[in-house]
Amino acid sequence: MSTQVLEQAPKKRKRGRETALDMVRSLGLVILVIVPVWFFAKAPLSDEKEVREVDPRSSIDAFAADQPGVPVPGALPDTWRATSSVYSGGDRTLRIGWVTPTTQYAEYSASGAEREGFLEATVGEQVERLSPVTVDGQAWEQLREPDGSISLTRSYGGTTVVVGTKRATAPLPELEVLLRSLRGQRGV
């Protein structure tokens, strides 16, 4: 008679019966994947956004030629950095934005478009009218938006000038610095 030896497959452990060593091995594999991803994905220490500066002179000159007598921004302190400048000759609109010394945003906007529509688009619809601000003998209407930001506006004939706008975050003293830089004014 022959004796047969049956080979038996190794017994599998039931699911849910893992040992602590099994869990440590699994955790080790996860850490081996996560740590390199975290290390290479983190931002460098000098991850500050650079401010892209622009030269607004050509836009200012084009607007001043189309709208003589309307005040346009002149020289500002070196700590003011122009970051945007757009002139649209079709609707005679000039927009210039600056990052101020306190890293806030100030904007000059002027347009020959209809005043109320321009103010709604530039300042917003729900503004509180405050007492006027006088800078260099010129009275400017002061508007406060629901978020607390301030805009100053004044009309020159058919052209409306707004300093501040709904995108601006600069406080009133910085807006006054911008107003003092305006050149080419004539009272209307």
PyMOL commands that set and color helices and strands:
alter all, ss='L'
color gray80, all
select helices_A, chain A and resi 20-41+57-66+115-122+172-181
alter helices_A, ss='H'
color red, helices_A
select strands_A, chain A and resi 72-73+81-88+93-99+105-111+128-135+138-144+150-156+159-163+182-183
alter strands_A, ss='S'
color yellow, strands_A
deselect
rebuild
show_as cartoon
